[in-house]
């Protein structure tokens, strides 16, 4: 070999340079596709998710109080759980409620029977008023017939006084019957 000739490093074939360039281009394209896919996923899903270290996310803690008393049989929510209005938080033992319902049904049935009895009594008292009105009318009729006879001295004063007393007694009995009827009506209403 000649002295002028320089020693040249071995040249890489052109094919290897092209493969490397294509591989780098494909790898870059893969990273770009992954970045775009992650960006779309973040935009559609992840941007709506909030995280905190203390696990409280834009919510209010509200004290819950029972509307009725009873024994708890199952708890459906824990402290700091997200709940909506109307969600069942606990299940109560039904025994107390069933007993209260049965007592209420019994009280209602008793009240219905009492009201029915008062209505029957009301009808009886109304009939008694009618009887007393008839007795008063009869006593007044007897008195009206006896007054002219007493004025003519055809009957004794005692008999005339008894007729007046009978009218007063019949009027008093009618007043008592009316008061009993009114008292019964007050109990119905």
Secondary structure as the mmCIF struct_conf table of DSSP 4:
data_model
#
loop_
_struct_conf.conf_type_id
_struct_conf.id
_struct_conf.beg_label_comp_id
_struct_conf.beg_label_asym_id
_struct_conf.beg_label_seq_id
_struct_conf.end_label_comp_id
_struct_conf.end_label_asym_id
_struct_conf.end_label_seq_id
BEND BEND1 UNK A 3 UNK A 4
HELX_LH_PP_P HELX_LH_PP_P1 UNK A 5 UNK A 7
HELX_LH_PP_P HELX_LH_PP_P2 UNK A 9 UNK A 13
HELX_RH_AL_P HELX_RH_AL_P1 UNK A 14 UNK A 44
TURN_TY1_P TURN_TY1_P1 UNK A 45 UNK A 45
HELX_RH_3T_P HELX_RH_3T_P1 UNK A 46 UNK A 48
BEND BEND2 UNK A 53 UNK A 54
BEND BEND3 UNK A 58 UNK A 58
BEND BEND4 UNK A 67 UNK A 68
STRN STRN1 UNK A 72 UNK A 75
TURN_TY1_P TURN_TY1_P2 UNK A 79 UNK A 80
TURN_TY1_P TURN_TY1_P3 UNK A 85 UNK A 86
STRN STRN2 UNK A 90 UNK A 92
HELX_RH_AL_P HELX_RH_AL_P2 UNK A 94 UNK A 151
TURN_TY1_P TURN_TY1_P4 UNK A 152 UNK A 153
BEND BEND5 UNK A 154 UNK A 155
HELX_RH_AL_P HELX_RH_AL_P3 UNK A 157 UNK A 188
#
